[in-house]
Amino acid sequence: MLLADKGYDANALRNAVTERKAWANIPPKANRKDAICFSPFLYKARNLVERFFNKAKQFRRIATRYDKLAENYLAALKLVAIRLWLRGNESTS
């Protein structure tokens, strides 16, 4: 599933996603003539992902991408995710 904002509402992108056997959940632009299938409920999940990446970019290593290898970058991103998760769970302890 592809979750994107209105800026990515194009038939070419939707066709490319469909060719990969996925579903594009993109809100339609106001000038779209044909009706499309769109779920506002699923679209709300996109906000959680965006907020996570905004918080992760507060860490310099993630924002500047010091790591050359994708594996190392992913490992650093996982460490940041764990740290953010622990920071969010401090008040429940």
Secondary structure, DSSP 8 states (H G I E B T S, - for coil): -EE--GGG--HHHHHHHHHTT--EE----TT--S-----HHHHHHHHHHHHHHHHHTTSHHHHHT--SSHHHHHHHHHHHHHHHHHHHTGGG-
